[in-house]
Amino acid sequence: MTATLISGKEFAAGLRERVAAAAAHLTKAYDLVPGLAVVLVGEDPASQVYVRNKGKATIKAGMKSFEHKLDEKTSQADLLDLVDTLNRDPAVHGILVQMPLPDHIDSNVILSAIDPAKDVDGLHPISAGRLAQGLEGLVPCTPQGCLMLIKDQEKKLSGKHAVVIGRSVLVGKPVAQLLLAEHCTVTTAHSRTQDLPGICRQADILVAAVGRQEMVRGDWIKPGAIVIDVGINRIDLPDGKTKLVGDVCFDEAKVVASAITPVPGGVGPMTIACLLRNTVVAACQSHGHPVPEM
């Protein structure tokens, strides 16, 4: 068997087009331009790239982009003041504080200070609580993207056994909640799970979000399973170059799975597309307008 390659890059491009159409509708019908504010503290190179890409994608979608780049020595109090200002700014419908933050700033305090109605990253405790209770709310972007890619391959998820490797608040826990809402039987596995390969072999849907390069081997995968690889790991090659690989050994998995996401080009592009989608949703909800189809 040769697995279908799940192109998150192509899916995300289509989603961004639909988001742009929705944003254009809001602008034309209600004179409402969705606005996304992204806050970067420090000089982390990867974060700088993410913020730059998010800004470009926001503008391309016909939305307003507000970028705030702060010195690494910015105090927690000053960052909280900025978040409060953005909370009160009617032109800002979504707020994202780029992680990681410098060590002297408590990320939980910052995330909890964001207005839940503008929490387009879906990380506020209220957002997490609404997701856990099956209520409508803003959903974390990467898990949302994972579910979209899964449903693009398999429409009927009810009764499927999903195994999620990883229990982080960023991916593992919310993607498990989303799959539960689709009536899957969900197993959350992690570093202390006994017989992890055996658990994975039971999965109709396997989501790997553990951050260990090529940990999931081909013989861990049930024949015909859908494999979603969230991991992005940079490895050094003998020639001095670097290569990105996932948490799944792709070459082994692709001959066992029915469908699999590559790294790069799989889940990664979905994150920004879902962030833009959440911003449009937040803008609609803040003004009581119906959310357009996206």
Protein Blocks (a to p, Z undefined) as FASTA:
>chain_A
ZZddddfklmmmmmmmmmmmmmmmmmmmnopacddddddedjbfklmmmmmmmmmmmmmn
opacddddddfklcfklmmmmmmmmmmmmkbmbdcddddddfklcfklmmmmpcfklmmn
opafklmmmmmnopacdddfklmmmmmmmmmmmmblghpacddedjbfklmmmmmmmmmm
nopacddddfklghkllmmmmpmbdcddehpahkbcfklpcghiacddfbdcddddfkop
acdddfbdfklmmmmmmbdcddehilmmmmmmmmmmmmmmmmmmmnopacddZZ
